[in-house]
Amino acid sequence: MNQFVALVLCVLPALAAPSPLVPVKKTTDAIPGRYIVTFKYTVGHLDGVSSVTGNIGSQSKVTHQWGFINGLAGTFTDADLEVLRYNPNVASIEQDGYAHTQSVVTQTDATWGLGRISSQTSLAGQDPNALSYAYNYDSSAGANTDVYIIDTAGLRRPSLLGNYIWCALIEASAEQSIANSFASPLPSGGYPDADGNGHGTHTAGTAVSGPYGVAKAANVYAVKVLSDSGSGSWSDVISGMDWVSNAATTSGRPSVASMSLGGGFIDSVNTAANNLVASGVTTVVAAGNSNADATNFSPASASSVITVGASDINDAKAFFSNFGAPLAIWGPGVNVISTWNDGGTNTISGTSMATPHVSGFSAYLLGLDSTLTPASVQSTIQSQALNGILSGIPDGTINALLNNGLF
């Protein structure tokens, strides 16, 4: 018998052999050190409470107890939490957390893409260049989540992207060009410490910026794997994904990787993308702009990612968008207005533009429920989507348009 189990038996002599450990369930916006405990239905309420209060130290305290749900709440040290986990009277242990008022915010000068993802009604025939659409969203807006833009990086502009942090410039020839601290700017390697292209700035703006973004309260990080010409090596892209996996693990916060990039099929890239998802990072990628089957492209064909096709304001498949079995969802991708690297805005099209709508929405969902896994994020996106409304979708391709389910 190991020393720890022997200690528990000593602390709880009346409980006989130790029970299997009760898992501690995570809670969104948890309060450190506070837990809600329920007892098995066969256990009397007072007996359950006594089995806890009689076996905790002076630094732990029961603060609430309820016959209503046969349970209690309190503050518990790590050591006493372990004792609770061995208590055979206990049915469940959850982190206590904060409840908040819930409100829906309406932005009245939004892009058509934002308007479309929060509306059950078509915007067909309206002006895609107008900034007059209503975007309805929960006030949480992706707070306490991280979005990693794996791209050409982005413009640091406090008025629009104040939550944007440079973190890594990745170049194959610079083996140590990856930052040790993901929250610190890192001007290293051969790439300049700027987005000389604009593509990364645009996608970041759609994901998180105040005027044009889906998840306006999310943190966003620049991971530059593409040069200012808009291209880069697959090895750099893999390094970027590896870096994001480590950074997200270090932060412990719900994380989304957004990759508005792609090329021909390459197995190692798909493996890297799948491994990024396996590490807990929801990974959203562009389907590609060749009007072809996305099965032949990477990382769009990776099995675990959320692959995004592009639609237009008339709810039609964008003429350029790839299609096929890898697609998980469609999003606005034609004539999308967003931030640009000259400090202004630009209107461009592509599955690259559809992708950050979904990346931002993934962060939005994680802000509402930080316990969601990448698979749960995808299933929630698909369950809230508007199904069967897009025209021009080839057979064998999902017909589901991104929607936040509010109206």
PyMOL commands that set and color helices and strands:
alter all, ss='L'
color gray80, all
select helices_A, chain A and resi 3-11+13-15+45-53+78-86+112-117+158-161+199-208+234-251+267-278+294-296+351-368+374-384
alter helices_A, ss='H'
color red, helices_A
select strands_A, chain A and resi 24-25+30-39+61-66+71-75+90-97+104-110+133-138+146-151+164-169+219-224+255-259+263-264+282-286+297-298+306-311+327-332+336-339+345-348+386-387+400-401
alter strands_A, ss='S'
color yellow, strands_A
deselect
rebuild
show_as cartoon
